[in-house]
Amino acid sequence: MTRHDPHSYADLTQGKIAHIDLHIKTDFDTHILKIEAEYRLEEPVSGSLFLDTVGIDLKQAIASGQNLQWEFDEQDELLGERLHLKNLDGVSSFTLAFSTSSVARALQWLPGVQTAGGQHPFLYSQCQAIHARSIFPCQDTPSVRFTFSAEVEVPKALTAVVAAEQIGVEERGESRIFRFKMPQPIPSYLFAIGVGHLAFRELGSRTGVYAEPEIVEAATWEFAENEAKIMEAEKLLGPYLWGRYDLLILPPSFPYGGMENPRLTFLTPTAILGTRGQTCLITHELAHAWTGNLVTNATWEDFWLNEGWTTYAETRITEVLEGKEIADLMAVYDEHRLFEVMERVGMDSPLTCLKVPSEGRDPDATTTIIPYYKGCFLLKECEHVIGRERFDAFIQKYTGKYQFQSLTTEAFIEFLKQELPEVIEKVDVYEWIYEPGLTENRSRPQSTLYDEVQEILTAYKQGTRPTKEQIADWHRYQIFSFLQALPVQIPVEDCKYFEAILELENKNDAGNYMYFYATCIASGYRESLPRIEEFIGKIGRLLYILPIFRAMIASDWARAHARRILEQVQERHHKITVHVINKLLEEAGL
Ligand SMILES: [Zn+2]
């Protein structure tokens, strides 16, 4: 057999899935989806077809009215179970009937008490990187794209959304049935479903927001500028080819900031600050509509093509919408974070390469921000040596030529060579991509707003605490920069002082706490522990809670609490969150 992707059993020489019709029935009592799926293949297949699954309870497989022979014939803790459809005889379509597991990796079933409204249950999926296989058997590799339709049956009080075009809704007894179609081919990791007590508000002619009624007005205000963002993104990246761009605001357990599900970004509610201060998260998810969703990494080893390009596009759009000063501040802050993470994993670790050999590695547990920022800095360097005008023309050519295709790093380098040979002469692209660390030989970001923070930090390290007035007008990213660059340990009195002058309690910005609580733990500020526990119990966003767990592991006094806190909150959080933190604790011998 030929494996094309270390994270999938798919053998693409056998044939490829071209389309799936999904009939999904949700069962909120058992936490199971009952699904009948009709698959259409690109070409008739004879012999075997391997599909990825995990925890799928297959009841029936039929082609042309005949039962198919099948077997789950290989299994692996990371990859799941290989579904082997056998002795196919020129089969071009088949139907599978199955149920998901009640602990399906992609699905988070929340009881009403864990939602904003407190009454109705909520279901949402997260398929990236390799969890679509826990919802339906598929070639779960980003190098296979298919179109689909979906019919989702839910209890009458609830609304179903799918990252696709909604084409109808009908009531049937105690149920409502929502119909969707996705005419643009997507890789499996971009399949997404959400069910909850949802309201919808228009934001613009192509944009809107789904959220629980309790937070929909706040979300509508926060993201009112989405239409303008699309127009700006189109100038940089080319026409938006997915029709609508809506948001689904999830409960706070969502493990990520956002997930770029096509037409319908899934978003953490921690992005609603009441200040429009974190809409760069939307800029990022929106940019994925081109870099990621339209031009897709062929395997998770090429992840930097998705995230590096998207982070680059995010910085460019932010520069237009928020000004160069803010974009520069964010760039310097991002550079500091990149160094922080590279130093943590080791400057010579293969994880600091852009192309990361990942056979046998769990993409959820090994993903860092490195492909995001190192990838972005590589593309900025390319822009720097060639000039913005020519690089912008290159971007449009890239998104146009490879639209609805999956791309390897090597194919990207070939394209770059062909289109911008001077870049290859001036930038050591191979070193950037295949070597660990970060080259000294590059243009560095500069920011006067960051320099202000640096001055205050230097004075603090010399014994002078900043006054409240000095930092009163700081931008959100200046506060982050300050908290990120504080010494690991500071006096407990200073923890209290900074908490007060930064007015963290009043800011409703969970982003501040990823650094602040880590500092509290390292500094032995024991009184903060109940608040830290409450925070971790509520917020599932890995970016925010991972640094806090890392600080606990590194601290003598808090170490003993880490396992207990995880056990306390694991029912509330998504399986990805629990899995990643559990791995971290296990590695630390906890
Ligand atoms: Zn991203």
Boltz pocket constraint, residues with backbone or C-beta under 6 A from the ligand:
constraints:
  - pocket:
      binder: B
      contacts: [[A, 284], [A, 288], [A, 306], [A, 307], [A, 310]]
      max_distance: 6.0
